C-alpha cells in the first residue's frame, strides 16, 4: 500500500498530493471536534488565540493567505457563533481588532488537544530530524512559489 501511495504522489502534481494530505488531515480534525459547535475555521481561532500583539483582520488575512473579503466572511461566521468580537481600533478607525470571547476561549483547549493528537498521529514513525527537514522543505517550497504570478484559488474546508 505504501508503495502505491508513493507512486501516486510521484505521478500527481505536488499541489494535488498536498491537497490530499490536507483533506485527510482536516477530515480527521473535523471528526475529532464534532462535539464542539464549530464546523470549520479552527485554524483562525487558534491564530487569534496565539497572537501576542494586536490581532487584526489584515494580520489574519496575511497569515492565512486569504483575501480581505473572504476573511470578513470567516470572521462573520465566528462572530455569529459567538466565538470572537470585533472592535474598531480607536487609534486607527480603519482597523478592526479581533479577540476571542469567553465561549471562543473555552473551545481552545479542545482544539489544541485535537491538533496535538492529530499531529502526533500524522508524524508517527517520522524521526525528529525528518520532521525538521520536512518543515524546512515546506518553507523552501513556499518561498520558491510565493513570487510567481497566480490566479486566486479558494480552498474551503468545511464538513
N, C-alpha and C positions, 0 to 999 in steps of 0.2 A: 504494500500500500504506500509506504514512504517513497519508494522509487517512482510510483505512478504520480504522486503529488509533485515530486521534484521535476519529473519530465513535463508535467502540465505547466508548472511555473516557468520552466525554460522556454516553452512554446508561446506563452502569453506575454503581452506587453507588461512591463514592470508594474505599471499602474493597475492593471487588472488583477495581478497577484496581490497587491496591497489592498485593493478593494475587497477581494475575497476574505483576506485576513480581517479587515475592518468589519465585514458583515458577520463573520463568526464571533468576533470579539464583542461587538455591540449587541448581537443577538443573545449571547450568553449573559452579558451585563444586564440587559433588559429583563431577562428571565430571573436573574438573581434579585432584581429590585422590583419585582411585580407587586410586592406588598406595600410599596410607598406610592403616594398619589402623584406620580410623575412618570410619564412615558418616554421622555427624551430630554435632552439638554442637561444631562448630568455634568458634562464637562464644563459648561458655562457656570453652573452653580459652584463647582469646585474651584474654578478660576476666580470667581468673585470672592470665595472664602479665603483663598490663599494669597490674594493681592494685599500686599503690606501697605502700599500707599493708596491714594485715592483711586477708586475703581470707576472708570467712565465707560460710556458706550463706545467711544473711539478706541480706548485701550482694549476692550473685549473684541471689537471688530478686528483690530490689528493682530491680536494674539491668536484668534481663531481663523483668521484669513477669510472673513466673510464681509460682504459689503454692509454699509450702514443701514440700508433698508431692511435687509434680512435680519440684522442684529436687532432692529426695532421690533420685528415680529417675534423673535426669540424672547426679548425682554417683556413684550406684551403678554406672551404666554405665561412666563414665570410670574409676572405681576398678577395676572388673573388668578393664578393658582395660590396667590398669597405668599410667595416664596421670596420675593425681592421688593424693595421700594426704590423709587427713583425720585431724586430731588434736583432741582436746578442749583448749580453751583452759584452761591451768592457773589463770588469773585468774578465769575465769567458766565453770564446767563445763557450762553450758547452751549454750555457743557452740562451734562446730566451725570450726577453721582449715583452709583448703584451700591446698595447694601442689601445684605440678607436680612429677612425678617426673622422673628423667633421661630416661626414654622420652617423657614428655609434652613436656619442653623440646626434645627432638630434633625433634619434629613442628612446632614453632612456625615456624621459617624457611620451611618448605614451605607452611604455611597462610598466613603473611604474604605470601609471594610470589604465591600464587594469588589472594588477596584484592586485592592491589595491581594485578595484571594484569587481573583482572575489573572492578575499579572503573574503571581506565583505559579499558577497552573499553566499559563501560556509559556512561561520561561523554564518550566520544569525540564531538567536534563540539559539545560544550556549553561555552560560554565560562566562564572563571573567575568572572566576575560572575554569570552564570546559575546556576553551581554554588552560589555563596554565597547567592543568592536562594532556590535550591531548599532548602538546609538551613535557612534562616530560615523558609521556608514549612512545612517538615516540623515544625519546632519549634512554630510557631504552631498548626498543626493539632492536634498532640499536646496543647498547652496548652488549646485550645478543647474538646477531647474528654475530657480526663482527669478533669474534675469531674462528668461525667454518671454517673447510676446505670447499672450494667452487669450483664449476666449473664456468668458465666465462660465464656470461649471458649478452647479449646485449639487451637493451631496446631502440628502436629507436622511437622517437616521431616526426612524420612528417605528414603533411597534404597532 
